[in-house]
Amino acid sequence: MSKEISLATVKEHNTPNDLWLIIENKVYDVTKFRLEHPGGEDSLLDVAGRDGTKEFNDVGHSSEAREILKKYYIGNLAAADISKKRVQLGEHCIQFDPSSHRPPSACLSTHHQLPCLCK
């Protein structure tokens, strides 16, 4: 069984020497990968301590990059924090990360570990 990690805990790890991030509700400690990241360390620091799913997907990472990411997996985002990120609006479900200060993106159940709540 995977370890559950709260969003509050992830937020504490937001420095170059202690860098955690969330991708698709999974938590990764990429501290040791920071200097090896092909996109540069700044792109990792931009999402340090928060959900970087949108940025990760927007770049269009290769399957090789996704395999590399698996080495840094340390647990799943706590279920309570996942449910806080989801907001139901009538028949539509959106994913929202309040810490990102960005508009929410459309929910596609294939991008989440949990089924879309709007069904």
C-alpha positions as CSV (number, residue, x, y, z in Angstrom):
1,M,0.0,0.0,0.0
2,S,1.3,3.4,-0.9
3,K,2.0,6.1,1.6
4,E,-0.4,9.0,1.7
5,I,1.2,12.5,1.8
6,S,-0.8,15.6,2.6
7,L,-0.6,18.7,0.4
8,A,0.5,20.6,3.5
9,T,3.5,18.3,3.8
10,V,4.3,18.7,0.1
11,K,4.2,22.5,0.4
12,E,7.0,22.3,3.0
13,H,9.4,20.8,0.4
14,N,9.8,23.7,-1.9
15,T,13.5,24.5,-2.0
16,P,16.4,23.5,-4.3
17,N,17.8,21.1,-1.7
18,D,14.4,19.7,-0.7
19,L,12.1,19.6,-3.8
20,W,8.9,17.7,-3.9
21,L,6.1,18.0,-6.4
22,I,2.8,16.4,-7.4
23,I,2.1,15.0,-10.8
24,E,-1.4,13.4,-11.3
25,N,-2.0,13.0,-7.6
26,K,1.4,11.2,-7.0
27,V,4.1,12.8,-4.9
28,Y,7.7,12.8,-6.1
29,D,10.9,13.8,-4.4
30,V,13.0,15.2,-7.3
31,T,15.7,16.8,-5.2
32,K,18.4,14.6,-6.6
33,F,17.1,15.0,-10.2
34,R,17.1,18.8,-10.1
35,L,20.5,19.3,-11.7
36,E,19.9,16.5,-14.3
37,H,16.5,17.7,-15.5
38,P,16.8,18.4,-19.2
39,G,14.5,21.4,-19.0
40,G,16.7,23.0,-16.3
41,E,16.2,23.2,-12.6
42,D,14.1,26.4,-12.8
43,S,11.2,24.5,-14.4
44,L,11.2,22.1,-11.3
45,L,11.6,25.0,-8.9
46,D,8.5,26.7,-10.5
47,V,6.4,23.8,-9.3
48,A,8.3,22.9,-6.1
49,G,5.9,22.1,-3.2
50,R,2.8,22.1,-5.3
51,D,0.9,20.3,-8.1
52,G,2.8,20.5,-11.3
53,T,0.5,18.3,-13.4
54,K,-0.6,21.0,-15.8
55,E,3.0,22.1,-16.5
56,F,4.2,18.5,-16.8
57,N,1.5,17.7,-19.3
58,D,1.8,21.0,-21.2
59,V,5.5,20.2,-22.0
60,G,4.5,16.8,-23.5
61,H,7.0,14.7,-21.7
62,S,8.1,11.5,-23.4
63,S,7.4,8.0,-22.1
64,E,11.1,7.8,-21.2
65,A,10.6,10.9,-19.0
66,R,7.6,9.3,-17.3
67,E,9.7,6.2,-16.6
68,I,12.4,8.3,-15.0
69,L,9.8,10.1,-12.9
70,K,8.8,6.7,-11.4
71,K,12.2,6.5,-9.6
72,Y,11.4,9.5,-7.5
73,Y,7.9,8.4,-6.5
74,I,7.4,8.6,-2.7
75,G,3.6,8.3,-2.2
76,N,0.2,9.4,-3.2
77,L,-1.5,12.8,-2.5
78,A,-3.8,12.3,0.5
79,A,-7.4,11.5,-0.5
80,A,-8.7,14.4,1.5
81,D,-6.5,16.8,-0.5
82,I,-7.6,15.2,-3.8
83,S,-11.2,15.8,-2.9
84,K,-10.5,19.4,-2.0
85,K,-9.1,19.9,-5.5
86,R,-12.3,18.8,-7.2
87,V,-15.3,21.0,-7.5
88,Q,-18.6,20.0,-9.0
89,L,-20.4,22.4,-11.1
90,G,-23.7,20.9,-12.2
91,E,-22.9,18.1,-14.7
92,H,-19.2,19.2,-15.1
93,C,-16.3,18.4,-12.9
94,I,-13.2,20.6,-12.8
95,Q,-9.8,20.1,-11.3
96,F,-8.6,23.0,-9.2
97,D,-5.4,23.5,-7.3
98,P,-5.8,26.7,-5.2
99,S,-2.1,27.0,-4.6
100,S,-1.4,27.3,-8.3
101,H,-3.2,30.7,-8.7
102,R,-4.2,29.5,-12.1
103,P,-7.7,28.9,-13.6
104,P,-8.8,25.2,-13.3
105,S,-8.4,22.8,-16.2
106,A,-11.1,20.5,-17.4
107,C,-11.3,17.1,-15.7
108,L,-10.6,14.1,-17.8
109,S,-11.0,10.9,-15.8
110,T,-8.2,9.2,-17.7
111,H,-5.7,11.8,-16.2
112,H,-6.6,11.0,-12.6
113,Q,-6.2,8.0,-10.3
114,L,-9.8,8.4,-9.3
115,P,-12.8,8.3,-11.6
116,C,-14.3,11.7,-12.4
117,L,-16.8,12.7,-9.8
118,C,-19.2,14.3,-12.3
119,K,-20.5,10.9,-13.6
